[in-house]
Amino acid sequence: MSVEGKIIPGGESPTEGPATARGVSRRHLLMGGAMLAVGGLAFARTPKRRYPDLTEKQFEGLFPKEFGDWRTLPVSELVLPPESDLANRMYQHILTRTYVNSQGVAVMFLAAYNSEQLNNVQLHRPEFCYYASGFTIEKSLPLDLDVGKGAFIPARNVLATLGTRHENIIFWTRIGEDFPQSWAGQRVAMTKANLEGYLADGLLMRLSVINPNGEQSVQQMSGFMSDMIAHSNPHARRVVAGIA
């Protein structure tokens, strides 16, 4: 096509190309601006880390090896979480010990921690660990654990048996500021933290005594935990029990 003696390649008018280019540029700018706005909003709403990572030494230092009438033993009969990639993702730190007092009471102790609890990676609950190790779960009931000075930790009391071994267990999970006593409660606690704009940390604490007397076992573990908290620093008390 010719216009005033000039040949326009492709048959376009002299103004069609520049006008189209300007139109595409405006659309691209509008789309890009909208995408940036959406991305900025998503970034602003992404939960942020609140709790720093702890080194292995810092984590172990939260729990005194000796306090009051309690001392650690070099051996342990603890039932541990299954070894797997998932278990490794769940916990940055797992500490196991056995404490004994002058009366010969032995308390098996496990503390597991992760500075970021994500919705797709939840804390193991001991019922699963014991069941996977061949134990029968005879009971699993909510328990408000008395840890002294008017403080109570929402926990669970579990009885696991294997042959003649009767192991009474007390455990609790702390997710951020909450102490959920069920799987559903754990998810609610993580969702609550995310809605408040932060990633919660997660702690699993587990105590157990091999003793067929359930009531006596609870008293022994309650006394043990009261003594440990009384001999811990404020940071340790917050991590373990959410108290100053």
C-alpha positions in Angstrom: 0.0 0.0 0.0 1.3 3.5 -0.9 0.5 6.8 0.9 1.7 9.9 -0.9 4.2 7.9 -2.8 5.6 6.1 0.2 5.5 2.3 0.6 4.4 1.2 4.0 5.6 -2.4 4.7 2.9 -4.8 5.7 0.1 -2.5 4.6 0.0 -0.5 7.9 -1.1 3.1 8.1 1.6 5.6 9.1 0.0 6.0 12.6 -1.1 2.4 13.4 2.3 1.1 14.7 3.1 3.8 17.2 -0.4 4.0 18.5 -0.5 0.2 19.1 2.9 0.3 20.8 1.7 3.1 23.2 -1.5 1.1 23.9 0.4 -2.1 24.8 2.8 -0.1 27.0 0.0 1.4 29.0 -1.6 -2.0 29.5 1.7 -3.5 30.5 2.2 -0.7 33.0 -1.2 -1.1 34.5 -0.8 -4.9 34.7 2.6 -4.6 36.2 1.4 -2.1 38.8 -1.4 -4.3 39.8 0.9 -7.3 40.1 3.3 -5.3 42.3 0.5 -4.2 44.5 -0.7 -7.7 44.9 2.8 -8.9 45.6 3.4 -6.2 48.1 0.2 -7.0 49.9 1.1 -10.7 50.0 4.5 -9.9 51.3 3.1 -7.6 54.0 0.7 -10.4 55.1 3.3 -13.2 55.1 3.9 -14.3 58.7 7.3 -13.2 60.0 9.8 -15.0 62.2 9.4 -14.0 65.9 11.7 -16.5 67.6 15.4 -16.8 66.7 17.1 -20.1 66.2 18.9 -21.6 69.2 22.2 -23.4 69.0 22.5 -26.9 70.4 24.4 -25.6 73.4 21.8 -22.8 74.1 19.0 -25.3 74.0 20.7 -27.8 76.3 21.5 -25.0 78.6 17.8 -24.3 79.2 17.5 -27.5 81.2 19.8 -27.9 84.3 21.5 -31.2 84.6 21.4 -31.0 88.4 18.8 -29.2 90.6 17.3 -29.7 94.0 17.4 -33.4 94.7 17.7 -34.4 91.1 20.7 -35.7 89.2 21.1 -37.0 85.6 22.0 -40.6 84.8 24.3 -41.6 81.9 21.7 -44.1 80.4 18.1 -43.7 79.3 15.2 -46.0 78.2 13.3 -43.2 76.4 11.0 -44.0 73.5 12.1 -41.6 70.8 10.2 -40.2 67.8 10.6 -42.4 64.7 13.7 -41.7 62.6 12.5 -40.2 59.3 12.9 -37.1 57.1 9.7 -35.8 58.5 10.8 -36.2 62.1 14.1 -34.4 61.2 12.1 -31.5 59.7 9.9 -31.3 62.8 12.6 -30.6 65.3 15.8 -28.5 65.3 16.7 -29.9 68.7 15.9 -33.1 70.6 17.3 -33.5 74.2 16.9 -36.7 76.2 17.9 -37.3 79.8 17.0 -39.5 82.7 16.9 -37.8 86.2 16.9 -39.6 89.5 16.5 -38.4 93.1 17.7 -39.7 96.4 14.5 -41.8 96.8 15.4 -43.7 93.6 12.6 -42.2 91.5 13.7 -42.0 87.9 12.1 -39.5 85.5 12.7 -39.9 81.8 12.8 -36.5 80.1 12.5 -35.4 76.5 12.4 -31.9 75.1 12.0 -31.2 71.4 12.0 -27.7 69.8 11.6 -25.9 66.5 11.8 -22.1 66.2 9.3 -22.1 63.3 6.1 -24.2 63.4 4.6 -24.5 60.0 1.1 -25.8 59.2 2.4 -28.7 57.2 4.9 -29.8 59.9 3.4 -30.3 63.3 4.8 -31.5 66.5 4.8 -35.3 67.1 2.5 -36.4 69.9 3.9 -39.1 72.1 0.9 -41.4 71.6 2.1 -42.0 68.1 5.7 -42.6 69.1 4.8 -45.2 71.7 2.2 -46.9 69.5 4.9 -47.1 66.7 7.2 -48.7 69.2 4.8 -51.5 70.0 3.1 -50.0 73.1 -0.6 -50.1 73.8 -2.1 -46.8 74.8 -4.3 -47.5 77.7 -5.4 -43.9 78.3 -4.8 -40.3 77.1 -6.5 -37.7 79.2 -6.2 -33.9 79.6 -4.3 -32.8 82.7 -3.6 -29.4 84.2 0.0 -29.9 85.5 0.8 -28.1 88.7 4.3 -26.6 88.4 4.2 -24.5 91.6 3.5 -20.9 92.5 0.0 -21.1 91.2 1.0 -22.0 87.7 -0.6 -24.8 85.7 0.4 -26.2 82.3 -2.3 -27.6 80.1 -0.9 -31.1 79.4 -2.0 -34.7 78.8 -1.5 -37.8 81.0 -0.9 -41.0 79.0 -0.5 -44.6 80.1 1.4 -46.8 77.7 2.0 -50.5 78.4 4.3 -53.1 76.8 4.2 -56.5 78.5 4.9 -55.8 82.2 6.1 -52.3 81.6 3.6 -49.6 82.7 4.9 -46.2 81.7 3.0 -43.1 82.9 3.6 -40.1 80.7 2.9 -36.4 81.0 3.5 -34.3 77.9 2.5 -30.9 76.6 3.0 -28.9 73.5 3.6 -25.1 73.4 3.0 -23.4 70.1 3.7 -19.7 70.4 1.7 -18.5 73.4 -0.7 -21.5 73.4 -0.7 -25.0 75.0 -3.0 -27.1 72.7 -4.0 -30.4 74.1 -5.1 -32.0 70.8 -4.1 -32.2 67.1 -6.9 -29.8 66.2 -5.7 -27.4 68.9 -2.2 -27.4 67.4 -3.6 -26.4 64.0 -5.7 -23.7 65.6 -2.7 -22.3 67.5 -0.6 -22.1 64.4 -3.3 -20.5 62.4 -3.9 -18.0 65.2 -0.2 -17.0 65.2 -0.2 -16.7 61.4 -3.2 -14.4 61.5 -1.4 -12.3 64.1 1.5 -12.0 61.6 4.2 -14.2 63.0 5.5 -17.8 62.8 5.1 -19.5 66.2 7.9 -21.6 67.7 7.0 -25.1 68.9 8.0 -27.1 72.0 7.2 -30.7 73.0 8.0 -31.6 76.6 7.6 -35.2 77.8 8.1 -36.7 81.2 7.6 -40.4 82.0 8.0 -42.8 85.0 7.8 -46.6 84.9 5.3 -47.2 87.6 2.0 -49.0 87.6 0.6 -46.4 90.2 -0.7 -43.7 88.0 -1.6 -41.2 90.7 1.8 -41.5 92.4 3.5 -41.1 89.0 1.7 -37.8 88.3 2.8 -36.5 91.8 6.4 -37.5 91.1 6.5 -35.8 87.7 4.7 -32.7 89.0 7.3 -32.4 91.8 10.1 -32.9 89.3 8.8 -30.2 87.0 8.2 -27.8 89.8 11.8 -28.2 91.0 13.2 -27.8 87.5 11.2 -24.6 86.8 12.2 -23.2 90.2 15.9 -23.7 89.3 15.6 -22.3 85.7 16.2 -18.8 84.4 13.4 -16.6 83.0 14.2 -17.5 79.4 14.0 -21.2 80.2 10.7 -20.8 82.1 9.2 -18.9 79.1 10.3 -21.6 76.6 9.1 -24.5 78.8 6.0 -23.2 80.6 5.2 -19.8 79.1 5.8 -18.1 82.4 8.3 -15.4 83.6 
